[in-house]
Amino acid sequence: MHLLAYLLIYPFIWLLSILPTRVLYLFSSVLFIFIFYVFGYRRKVVRNNLKLCFPEKTDTEIKTIARKFYQHFCDMIFESIKSLTISEAEIKRRFKFTNLEELHKLEKENKSIMLMCAHYGSWEWIFILQKYVSYDGYAVYKKLTNKYFDRLVRKIRAKYNTYLITTKETVSTLRKLKEEGKMAAFGFLSDQSPKANKAFHWTSFMNIKVPVHTGAEKLAKELDMAVLFFKTKKIKRGYYETTFKTVTINPNEYKDYEITDMFIKYLEDMIYEAPEFYLWTHKRWKHRDKVPKEFQ
């Protein structure tokens, strides 16, 4: 069944991917109408999230942010499809980096890096970073149920020397790289919500207490990796710009969870600047009523 689904869907996706980007954005505009106005995909979740995070905003302002978010969300769907056949030259033209020297300094010091990332802007085209540095890139992802599409996603990422690894593979992979003396850039989406009963740390995110993942910080300390945050801006439709901020090159100088809290603060600042580019469809604040006493 999985193979049949792949054989039926893949040709359609491939044909879409070879279309000019301007045509794909026309399709995105049509999809936006259906998702936002007709089907209302997760509209209640998005609205509730926005009202939680921006209690001071009027209903009109909330609706405006939501509408802009869905427009961006639809663009990202077609940008993901375009990733299948987009050329290196085009993706470099569309996704710029303002201060690669931050990474180059760490390369000279033979320092692996932990990129603490978030579901903000475009995380589909960030993988072109590997074409500017000597690092091999690794990113944690959730394995797809359909093994054929899973293999396709891995292949797309590997074009730019980025390798997808599952959560279970993360620790062993990084320890092995450390033992072999190989430098790596490791991307960790640190804004996801862990299970409340398994969280080691709770912190304020958009003025709401939530559990947070601390794996990136723990691994950075264990393996002595530099920690970087990247701030992404959407310049205009289909064009992005990323600026790296070095959080620390010596993570063990910080107390437990301080680095994680710094990441959350940087993310908040980015969201306040342009909230429409954050992924509001996920129930990121679903555990807010389960805060343990020691974190209240």
C-alpha positions in Angstrom: 0.0 0.0 0.0 2.8 2.4 0.8 4.5 1.7 -2.5 1.3 2.3 -4.4 0.8 5.6 -2.6 4.3 6.6 -3.5 3.9 5.6 -7.1 0.7 7.6 -7.4 1.8 10.7 -5.6 5.5 11.1 -6.4 5.0 11.9 -10.2 2.5 14.6 -9.3 4.9 16.1 -6.7 7.8 16.0 -9.2 5.8 17.7 -12.0 4.8 20.4 -9.5 8.4 20.9 -8.4 9.7 21.6 -12.0 7.3 24.5 -12.4 8.6 28.0 -12.1 8.4 29.3 -8.6 6.1 32.1 -9.6 3.6 29.5 -10.7 3.9 27.6 -7.5 3.1 30.7 -5.5 -0.1 31.1 -7.6 -1.1 27.6 -6.5 -0.1 28.6 -2.9 -2.5 31.5 -3.1 -5.3 29.2 -4.2 -4.5 26.7 -1.5 -4.6 29.5 1.1 -8.2 30.3 0.1 -9.3 26.7 0.7 -7.3 26.1 3.9 -8.1 29.4 5.5 -11.6 30.3 4.3 -13.2 27.0 3.2 -11.8 24.2 5.4 -10.5 26.3 8.3 -7.6 23.9 8.9 -6.7 24.2 12.6 -8.1 27.7 12.7 -9.3 27.3 16.2 -5.9 26.1 17.4 -4.1 29.0 15.7 -6.6 31.5 17.0 -6.3 30.2 20.6 -2.5 30.1 20.4 -2.4 33.7 19.2 -4.8 34.9 21.9 -2.7 33.2 24.6 0.5 34.8 23.4 -0.8 38.2 22.5 -3.6 38.9 25.0 -3.2 42.6 24.4 -4.1 42.4 20.7 -7.6 43.0 19.4 -9.6 40.4 17.5 -8.9 42.2 14.3 -5.1 42.1 14.9 -5.3 38.4 15.8 -7.2 37.7 12.6 -4.6 39.7 10.5 -1.7 37.7 12.0 -3.6 34.4 11.4 -4.3 35.3 7.8 -0.6 36.2 7.2 0.5 33.0 8.9 -1.7 30.8 6.7 -0.4 32.6 3.6 3.2 31.8 4.7 2.2 28.3 5.7 0.9 27.6 2.2 4.0 29.1 0.7 6.1 26.7 2.7 4.2 23.7 1.5 5.1 24.6 -2.1 8.7 25.5 -1.2 9.0 22.0 0.3 7.8 20.6 -3.0 10.2 22.8 -5.0 13.1 21.4 -2.9 12.8 18.2 -4.9 14.3 19.8 -8.0 15.4 23.3 -7.1 18.9 24.1 -8.3 21.7 25.0 -6.0 22.1 28.4 -7.7 18.4 29.2 -7.2 18.3 28.2 -3.5 21.5 30.2 -2.8 19.8 33.2 -4.4 16.7 32.8 -2.3 18.2 31.9 1.1 21.1 34.1 2.2 23.3 34.2 5.2 24.5 37.5 6.6 27.4 36.4 8.8 29.0 33.1 7.8 32.2 34.3 9.4 30.7 33.2 12.8 30.8 29.6 11.5 34.1 29.9 9.8 35.7 31.1 13.1 34.5 27.9 14.7 35.7 25.8 11.8 39.3 27.1 12.3 39.0 26.2 16.0 37.9 22.6 15.0 34.7 23.2 17.0 31.5 21.3 16.2 28.3 23.4 16.5 24.9 22.9 17.9 22.3 24.9 16.0 19.3 25.5 18.2 16.5 26.0 15.7 12.8 26.7 15.7 9.7 26.3 13.5 10.1 29.8 12.2 10.5 31.3 8.8 11.8 28.6 6.5 13.4 25.5 7.8 13.2 23.7 4.4 15.9 25.7 2.6 18.3 26.2 5.6 20.1 23.0 4.5 21.9 24.9 1.7 24.2 26.1 4.6 26.3 23.0 4.1 27.5 24.5 0.8 29.2 27.3 2.6 31.0 25.3 5.3 33.2 22.2 5.7 30.9 20.7 8.3 28.7 17.7 7.5 25.2 18.6 8.7 22.9 16.4 10.8 19.3 17.1 11.7 16.9 15.2 13.9 13.6 14.3 12.3 10.6 12.1 12.8 10.7 9.1 10.5 7.9 9.0 8.0 5.6 6.0 8.2 5.9 5.5 4.4 9.4 4.2 3.9 9.5 5.3 0.3 8.7 8.9 1.1 11.1 8.7 4.0 13.9 7.6 1.7 13.0 10.5 -0.7 13.2 13.1 2.1 16.6 11.8 3.2 17.8 11.9 -0.5 16.7 15.5 -0.9 18.5 16.6 2.3 21.7 14.6 1.4 22.1 16.8 -1.8 23.6 19.4 0.5 25.6 17.1 2.8 22.9 17.1 5.4 21.9 13.8 7.0 18.6 13.1 8.8 18.8 11.1 11.9 16.0 9.9 14.2 15.9 10.8 17.9 17.1 7.3 18.8 20.2 7.7 16.6 21.1 11.2 17.8 23.3 10.5 20.9 25.2 7.5 19.3 25.8 9.5 16.1 27.2 12.5 17.8 29.4 10.5 20.2 30.8 8.6 17.3 31.7 11.7 15.4 33.4 13.1 18.5 35.4 9.9 18.9 36.5 10.0 15.3 37.5 13.7 15.6 35.0 14.8 12.9 33.4 18.2 13.0 29.7 18.5 12.4 26.9 21.0 12.4 23.9 19.6 14.3 20.4 21.1 13.9 18.0 20.7 16.8 14.4 22.0 16.6 14.3 23.0 20.3 10.9 24.6 20.4 8.9 21.4 20.3 6.8 20.4 23.2 8.0 17.3 25.2 5.6 15.2 27.2 4.8 17.0 30.5 5.6 14.0 32.7 9.1 13.5 31.0 10.2 17.2 31.0 13.3 18.1 33.0 12.7 21.8 32.7 9.8 24.2 32.5 10.2 27.9 31.5 8.2 30.9 30.4 7.7 31.0 26.6 5.6 33.9 25.4 4.7 34.6 29.1 3.3 31.1 29.5 5.0 28.3 31.6 5.6 25.3 29.4 7.9 22.2 29.4 10.9 22.5 27.0 13.3 20.2 25.4 16.8 20.3 26.9 18.5 17.7 24.7 20.4 20.2 22.6 22.0 21.9 25.7 22.8 18.5 27.3 24.5 17.2 24.2 26.4 20.5 23.6 27.8 20.2 27.2 28.7 16.6 27.0 30.5 16.9 23.6 31.8 20.5 24.1 30.0 21.9 21.1 29.6 25.6 20.4 25.9 26.6 20.6 24.4 28.9 17.9 21.0 30.4 17.4 19.9 31.5 14.0 17.5 34.3 13.3 15.6 34.0 10.1 13.8 36.8 8.3 11.4 36.5 5.4 12.5 39.4 3.2 9.7 38.9 0.7 7.8 35.9 -0.8 10.3 33.2 -1.5 13.4 35.0 -0.1 14.9 34.5 3.3 17.9 35.8 5.3 19.5 34.2 8.3 21.8 35.7 10.8 23.8 33.5 13.3 24.1 34.4 16.9 26.8 32.6 18.9 25.3 31.8 22.3 28.5 30.3 23.6 31.6 28.4 22.6 32.0 27.0 26.1 28.6 25.5 27.1 29.9 24.1 30.4 30.4 27.5 31.7 26.6 27.8 32.1 24.4 26.4 34.7 21.9 23.7 33.7 19.1 25.0 31.5 20.5 28.5 31.2 21.3 27.9 27.5 17.9 26.6 26.9 16.3 29.6 28.5 18.5 31.9 26.4 17.3 30.1 23.2 13.7 30.6 24.3 14.3 34.3 24.9 15.9 34.8 21.4 13.0 32.9 19.9 10.5 35.1 21.7 12.2 38.2 20.3 12.0 36.8 16.8 8.3 36.0 17.2 7.4 39.4 18.6 9.2 41.0 15.6 7.1 39.1 13.0 4.7 36.6 14.6 3.1 35.5 11.3 6.2 33.4 10.4 6.0 31.1 13.5 4.2 27.7 13.2 1.0 28.4 15.1 -0.8 25.2 14.1 0.8 23.1 16.8 -0.6 22.9 20.3 2.7 24.2 21.8 1.0 25.5 25.0 -1.2 22.4 25.7 0.6 21.6 29.0 0.2 25.1 30.6 -2.2 23.7 33.2 0.1 20.9 34.3 3.0 22.9 35.7 4.7 21.0 38.5 4.8 22.9 41.9 8.6 23.2 41.7 8.4 25.2 38.5 5.4 27.4 39.4 
